[in-house]
Amino acid sequence: MKYILLMLISVLFSGLYSAIEVEYSSNLSPETINTITIAGEEYFNIFELNKAFKAFIKEDVIDHRLRINLYGCQLIILMESSFLTCNGDIYNFEFPLLQLNDKLFLPRTFLTESLPLILPDQIKFEENRLKVENPSDNRIKTIVLDPGHGGRDPGAVGYSGSTYEKDLVLEIARKLKKVLEKNLDVEVLLTRDCDEFVSLQQRTEFANRHKADLFVSIHINAHHNTKAKGIEVYYLSTAKTDGARAVEALENSVVYDYEGGEEAVKKYDDLAFILADMAQSEHLEESYQQSVKLQHYLVDQTGANDRGVKQANFFVLRGAFMPAVLLELGYITNKEEEKILKKSSYQNLLVSAIFKGIKDFKYKFDIMQ
């Protein structure tokens, strides 16, 4: 029945074209949304929404739904229906979403009646034109890479006693910056680009000041058991396991050792940081998703021991008001892992894996914005 209906609509397809003018609140040049008459009604290709509103559109084939995100609001439309939901409310735009020749079309009423009702502060239909606020662009555009430690803080010391975490992670971060900027439309900033000490608070303040969309802290692990090995990725939360607590203590020890001891710790535990944690918690799901992607690619690319995705209360992640993760790329205290971590070829594998994880996350995040 579905295919017969689509064939009938195609037969009725008249080829009459029109357009709706889009006028922005600032001095942006006006846009037009082109419409076409199908079965006697005006329709437009859904990707006109991307042109006019910087909307992100995703067809969910399994759930038989279309997802549209604009001005931070996610609209979910059932395929071949005239109903959509937004924030729990249901709206009817009268004529159904159509699929013709692998293209999706929405009726003119979606623009002229539904959107002004759903987003009255951003979209108005007056004098036969759409008057809208400047479209927001929430895609991932700025990434901050945070090479751990530095300066007077060497980080973990290798099995040989001559390799320092601070040097390896800086080299990896520099390589990763080049790959990300070359292959993705992003700006990549480093919290440090030389052998200097940067406090944990300064690192997240740097990310917030530059309005980063993603924060990636890069580390290499250590353990008194020299047989410990493998890769793990963390996101912010209370440590759930003894192993996570041990890594948390290791990475947070910089505050005790290099930032002033107990007095310095207090600034990470006062009310300001409690409030910061509350703000950052908005991004925990995104941080988790990014962690899973990074762990998958890191283990797949390197063949390293998979130590999994974990949660811990790292000071360096607290207060980062964006998705934030911490990578532990191996154990420098393991003789074999120390050797390979020093090799440029292995560092390139790590960089390639991190790039793939960030690319996947960015593409999915951008679509859902």
Secondary structure, DSSP 8 states (H G I E B T S, - for coil): -HHHHHHHHHHH----EEEEEEEESSS---EEEEEEEETTEEEEETTHHHHHH--EEEEETTTTEEEEEETTEEEEEETTSSEEEETTEEEE-SS--EEETTEEEEEHHIIIIIHHHH-TTTEEEETTEEEE------S--EEEEEE--BTTB--SB-TTSS-BHHHHHHHHHHHHHHHHHHHSS-EEEES-SSS----HHHHHHHHHHTT-SEEEEEEEE--SSTT---EEEEEES---SHHHHHHHHHHHHHHHHHS-THHHHHHHHSHHHHHHHHHHGGGHHHHHHHHHHHHHHHHHHH---EEEEEEE--TTTTT--S-EEEEEEEETTSHHHHHHHT-HHHHHHHHHHHHHHHHHHHHHHHHH-
